[in-house]
Amino acid sequence: MLNINCVCRLKVLGTIGHPIKHTEIKVFDIETGEVLPDGSKGIVKIKGPQVMKGYYKVLLLSLLIQINCQI
């Protein structure tokens, strides 16, 4: 679980709600790697305690993913 939708607010098409506590979500430009403002299209990166730290028993792939997917 990454986000939460409040039932008391209007639903906006194309959104997923607010991140849950201790979760960071950023959108990056696919070419430059720069952080983009809210509402932009790009690569979504998520950081939080519920995000997996790697692949079970596949250390090399886990390290490559961690290097390439840092927020």
VOMARKE-980904 format. One line per field, with one value per atom (N, C-alpha, C, O, CB): residue in one letter; x, y, z; atom name. Coordinates in steps of 0.2 Angstrom, whole numbers. Glycine has a CB too. Layout:
<sites>
residu: [A|...]
u: [X|...]
v: [Y|...]
w: [Z|...]
atome: [CA|...]
</sites>
This chain:
<sites>
residu: [M|M|M|M|M|L|L|L|L|L|N|N|N|N|N|I|I|I|I|I|N|N|N|N|N|C|C|C|C|C|V|V|V|V|V|C|C|C|C|C|R|R|R|R|R|L|L|L|L|L|K|K|K|K|K|V|V|V|V|V|L|L|L|L|L|G|G|G|G|G|T|T|T|T|T|I|I|I|I|I|G|G|G|G|G|H|H|H|H|H|P|P|P|P|P|I|I|I|I|I|K|K|K|K|K|H|H|H|H|H|T|T|T|T|T|E|E|E|E|E|I|I|I|I|I|K|K|K|K|K|V|V|V|V|V|F|F|F|F|F|D|D|D|D|D|I|I|I|I|I|E|E|E|E|E|T|T|T|T|T|G|G|G|G|G|E|E|E|E|E|V|V|V|V|V|L|L|L|L|L|P|P|P|P|P|D|D|D|D|D|G|G|G|G|G|S|S|S|S|S|K|K|K|K|K|G|G|G|G|G|I|I|I|I|I|V|V|V|V|V|K|K|K|K|K|I|I|I|I|I|K|K|K|K|K|G|G|G|G|G|P|P|P|P|P|Q|Q|Q|Q|Q|V|V|V|V|V|M|M|M|M|M|K|K|K|K|K|G|G|G|G|G|Y|Y|Y|Y|Y|Y|Y|Y|Y|Y|K|K|K|K|K|V|V|V|V|V|L|L|L|L|L|L|L|L|L|L|L|L|L|L|L|S|S|S|S|S|L|L|L|L|L|L|L|L|L|L|I|I|I|I|I|Q|Q|Q|Q|Q|I|I|I|I|I|N|N|N|N|N|C|C|C|C|C|Q|Q|Q|Q|Q|I|I|I|I|I]
u: [4|0|4|9|-5|3|7|4|7|10|-3|-7|-13|-16|-8|-17|-23|-28|-25|-23|-34|-39|-44|-47|-42|-44|-49|-56|-57|-47|-61|-68|-71|-76|-72|-68|-72|-70|-73|-70|-65|-63|-65|-67|-55|-65|-67|-61|-56|-68|-64|-59|-57|-61|-62|-50|-48|-45|-41|-42|-48|-46|-38|-35|-49|-35|-28|-23|-17|-26|-26|-22|-23|-28|-25|-19|-19|-20|-21|-13|-21|-21|-15|-10|-24|-15|-9|-5|-8|-11|2|6|4|2|13|5|4|10|15|2|9|14|21|21|12|26|33|35|39|35|31|31|33|30|25|38|40|39|42|47|35|34|37|35|27|41|43|43|43|51|42|42|48|49|35|51|58|57|53|63|61|61|65|70|64|62|65|72|76|60|73|79|85|90|78|82|87|88|93|85|83|83|81|82|90|79|78|71|66|78|70|63|58|60|64|52|47|42|41|44|38|33|27|26|31|22|16|12|12|12|9|5|9|6|2|16|20|20|18|27|22|22|30|34|20|31|38|39|34|43|45|46|45|47|54|41|39|43|44|31|46|50|47|45|58|47|44|49|53|38|49|53|49|45|59|50|46|47|50|39|45|46|43|45|44|38|34|37|34|27|42|45|50|54|48|50|55|62|64|54|67|74|78|84|77|75|79|75|70|86|79|76|79|85|77|74|76|81|80|70|87|93|96|99|91|95|98|101|99|92|107|111|113|112|117|116|118|113|114|122|107|101|99|97|96|99|96|101|98|96|107|112|111|111|119|110|109|103|103|109|98|91|92|90|86|95|96|100|99|100|106|110|106|106|116|102|98|92|89|97|89|83|83|78|78|88|88|84|84|95|81|77|82|80|71]
v: [-6|0|6|7|0|11|17|23|28|17|23|29|28|22|32|34|33|39|44|35|37|42|44|39|39|50|52|52|55|60|49|49|56|57|44|60|67|72|77|70|70|75|72|67|75|77|75|71|71|82|66|62|65|68|55|65|68|63|59|73|63|58|58|64|59|53|52|53|54|58|53|54|48|44|60|47|41|42|38|36|48|50|52|53|44|53|55|50|44|60|50|45|44|48|46|37|36|38|40|28|38|40|37|31|39|41|38|36|32|33|38|36|43|48|33|42|48|46|40|50|50|48|54|60|47|53|58|56|50|60|61|60|63|69|63|59|61|62|58|57|66|67|61|59|73|57|51|52|48|48|58|60|63|61|64|68|72|69|70|79|65|63|68|67|60|74|79|78|75|86|80|80|84|90|81|82|86|88|85|82|94|96|91|87|103|92|88|89|94|90|84|84|82|82|90|81|80|72|68|83|71|64|62|66|63|56|54|48|44|59|46|40|41|46|38|37|37|33|27|35|36|33|33|39|35|28|28|25|20|23|28|27|26|31|32|21|20|13|9|21|12|5|-1|-6|6|1|-5|-7|-12|-3|-3|-5|-10|-9|2|-15|-20|-18|-13|-26|-21|-18|-22|-20|-20|-27|-31|-38|-39|-32|-42|-48|-54|-54|-49|-58|-64|-68|-71|-68|-69|-73|-71|-75|-80|-65|-62|-55|-50|-61|-56|-50|-45|-39|-52|-48|-44|-39|-33|-48|-42|-39|-34|-28|-43|-36|-31|-25|-19|-35|-26|-20|-16|-9|-23|-19|-15|-10|-4|-19|-13|-10|-4|2|-14|-5|0|6|12|-3|4|10|14|20|7|11|14|17|22|10|16|18|22|22|12|26|30|36|39|32|38|45|50|56|44]
w: [0|0|0|4|6|-5|-5|-4|-2|-12|-5|-5|-1|0|-11|0|3|0|-1|11|-1|-4|1|5|-10|3|8|5|-1|10|8|5|6|2|9|9|10|5|4|17|0|-5|-12|-13|-5|-16|-23|-26|-25|-28|-30|-34|-40|-44|-35|-42|-48|-53|-51|-46|-59|-64|-65|-66|-70|-65|-66|-60|-60|-71|-54|-48|-44|-45|-44|-39|-35|-27|-23|-35|-25|-18|-15|-19|-15|-9|-5|-3|-1|1|-2|0|8|11|-1|10|17|21|18|18|27|32|30|29|39|30|29|22|21|34|17|10|6|7|8|2|-2|-10|-12|-1|-13|-20|-24|-23|-22|-29|-34|-41|-43|-32|-45|-53|-56|-54|-56|-60|-63|-70|-73|-61|-73|-81|-83|-81|-83|-88|-91|-94|-94|-96|-97|-100|-96|-96|-106|-92|-88|-81|-78|-88|-78|-71|-66|-60|-70|-69|-64|-61|-64|-67|-55|-51|-55|-56|-44|-56|-60|-55|-50|-65|-56|-52|-52|-57|-54|-47|-47|-53|-56|-41|-56|-62|-68|-73|-62|-67|-73|-75|-71|-72|-81|-83|-83|-85|-90|-81|-80|-77|-76|-77|-74|-70|-63|-60|-71|-60|-53|-49|-50|-52|-44|-39|-32|-30|-39|-28|-22|-17|-18|-22|-11|-5|1|2|-5|5|11|14|10|10|20|23|20|21|30|16|13|6|3|12|4|-3|-2|3|-6|-6|-5|-6|-10|-11|-2|-2|-8|-9|5|-11|-16|-17|-15|-13|-21|-23|-19|-17|-31|-17|-13|-16|-21|-11|-13|-15|-22|-25|-15|-24|-30|-29|-30|-36|-25|-23|-28|-27|-19|-34|-39|-42|-43|-44|-44|-46|-41|-43|-49|-35|-30|-29|-29|-23|-30|-29|-36|-35|-29|-41|-48|-47|-49|-54|-45|-44|-39|-40|-42|-33|-28|-31|-29|-22|-35|-38|-43|-43|-41|-47|-52|-50|-54|-58|-44|-42|-36|-32|-41|-35|-29|-30|-35|-27|-24|-24|-22|-21|-19]
atome: [N|CA|C|O|CB|N|CA|C|O|CB|N|CA|C|O|CB|N|CA|C|O|CB|N|CA|C|O|CB|N|CA|C|O|CB|N|CA|C|O|CB|N|CA|C|O|CB|N|CA|C|O|CB|N|CA|C|O|CB|N|CA|C|O|CB|N|CA|C|O|CB|N|CA|C|O|CB|N|CA|C|O|CB|N|CA|C|O|CB|N|CA|C|O|CB|N|CA|C|O|CB|N|CA|C|O|CB|N|CA|C|O|CB|N|CA|C|O|CB|N|CA|C|O|CB|N|CA|C|O|CB|N|CA|C|O|CB|N|CA|C|O|CB|N|CA|C|O|CB|N|CA|C|O|CB|N|CA|C|O|CB|N|CA|C|O|CB|N|CA|C|O|CB|N|CA|C|O|CB|N|CA|C|O|CB|N|CA|C|O|CB|N|CA|C|O|CB|N|CA|C|O|CB|N|CA|C|O|CB|N|CA|C|O|CB|N|CA|C|O|CB|N|CA|C|O|CB|N|CA|C|O|CB|N|CA|C|O|CB|N|CA|C|O|CB|N|CA|C|O|CB|N|CA|C|O|CB|N|CA|C|O|CB|N|CA|C|O|CB|N|CA|C|O|CB|N|CA|C|O|CB|N|CA|C|O|CB|N|CA|C|O|CB|N|CA|C|O|CB|N|CA|C|O|CB|N|CA|C|O|CB|N|CA|C|O|CB|N|CA|C|O|CB|N|CA|C|O|CB|N|CA|C|O|CB|N|CA|C|O|CB|N|CA|C|O|CB|N|CA|C|O|CB|N|CA|C|O|CB|N|CA|C|O|CB|N|CA|C|O|CB|N|CA|C|O|CB|N|CA|C|O|CB|N|CA|C|O|CB|N|CA|C|O|CB|N|CA|C|O|CB|N|CA|C|O|CB|N|CA|C|O|CB|N|CA|C|O|CB|N|CA|C|O|CB]
</sites>
